Amino acid sequence: MLEQKKSLTHAAWGQYAEHGEFRRSVEVGEGRIEIDANGNGAAHVYQDRFVAGGSTCIALLPAGVRVSGPLPDARTKPATHTAWAQYYEGGEFREWVEIGTGTIEVDRSGKSAACVFQNRFAAGGSTYICLLPIGVRPPDPPAKPKRPHEEDR
């Protein structure tokens, strides 16, 4: 995993739809948003559950904020971030795959929110999404140590 779950300060919300029509927003996990001194942000989303009806939008809002209507559509604003998920094969983390775009916003009071639009899903059952500024890639998975008989001579 890119980093450990620490101080999760936001709730992740998805949308439940039937026949393509919004029905309700539901909490799907938790996460946090980090903003550096230059104002650049990264978001970390840990999904506990997936939403039936194929929700493609995830909103990361401050804990305690309840969502009663549709989530903001991440496609209405220019994307500032790329959404990444971990691809697993045979139970091992192989690589990061790009799964969509998003934005991170900070209001005047310093509260932050993120919105992710997923236009594809990572195979292998990853429930972690990392939202990084466009052009920034997550670090590659650590190299697997070679067995003694595989070492170069």
N, C-alpha and C positions, 0 to 999 in steps of 0.2 A: 504494500500500500504506500502511496506517496508520503503520507504522514499519519500520525496517530490521531484518533478522535480525541480532541481536547477542547474544552470550553465551547461546547455547542450552544450558540446563542440565538439561533434562528430556527423557525419551523419551515419545513418544505411542504408546499401545497400543490396538488394536481387537480385536474378536472375530470369528473365523471360525466360521460355523455352516452345517450341512447339514440341510435339512428342518426348520428351526427349532430344532435342537438344537446346543448349544455343542460345538465340536470343539477349538479351541485359541485362545489369545491370540497376536497377532502384532504386531510393531512396525510402525507405520504412518507414523512421522515423528518430529519433535522439536519442542521449544518451550521456553518459560520461564514462570515465575510471578513476578509482582512484587507485593510487599506494601508499602504505604506506612506512614508513622509511626502512622497511626490504625488500622492493622490491616486496611484495605481492600485487596482483591487484584484483580488482573487477570491473565488467562492468555492466552498467544499460542501457537497451535498451527499448525505447518506440516506438512501431510500430504504425504508423498512417494508414497504408494500408498493405494489403497482396498482394502477387504477384500471378497472375494466372499462372498455370503451376507447382504449388507446390514447390516453392523454399525452400530448406532445409538448405541453407547456408546464414547466415547474417554476413556481415562484418561491423564493427564499425570503421570508419576512421575519421581522423581529419576533421572538417568542412572546406569546400572549396576544398577538394580533389575530383576530378571528376573521375569516373570509366567508362572506355570505353570498356573494355573487360571483360572476365569472372572473377569472384571473386576467390580469392585463395581457394583451397579446404581444409577445416578444418580437413579433415581426413588424410591429408598427413603428419601431424606432431603429435607427441604424445600429447594426451589431458593433459592439466594442470588444467583445470577448469571443473566444472559441471554447466550446464545451468538449471535454475529453472524458472517455471512460476506459477502464482497464479491460483488455481482451485476455481471456483465459483459455488455455487449451490443455486438456488432460489434467485439469486442476492446478495448473501453473500459470502465473502471470507472464504473458508473452510480450505484449506491447500496448501502447496507448493508441486508441482509435478516436478520430474526430467524429462526434455524434451530433453536432449542431452549433448554434451560436447563442449569444445572449448579451445582456447588459448588466452593469452594476451601477447603482445610483446611491448617492449620499445626500440627505436633505440638510437644511440649514442647522438643524439641531444635532447633526452628526449621526442620525440613524441611517442605516444602510439597508438596501433591498436588492435582490438580484432576480432576474427573470431569464430562464433558459428555454429555448425552442429546440426540441430534439427532432431532427429530420431523419435520423436513423438510430438504430439500437446496436449496442455491442453484443455480439454473440458470446456465450460463455458465462452468463449470469452475473455480470458486474452490477453492483448496487451503489457504487461510488461514482460521482460526477465531479470533475474539477473544471472550473470556469477560469480561464486565464486570458490575459490580454492577447489580441490577435497578433500572431507572429511568435508567441512564446509557447514552447512545447514543454510538457512535463518531462522530468528526467526518465531515461530509459530504465527498464527493470535491471536489477543487479545481475551481473553475469553469473551463471551457474558454475561453481567450482568444478574443475576437471578431476576425474578419478586418476589415481596414480598411473594406471596403464594407458591413459589418454594423453598424458603430458608430453609436450614436445621434447625431443631428445637432442 
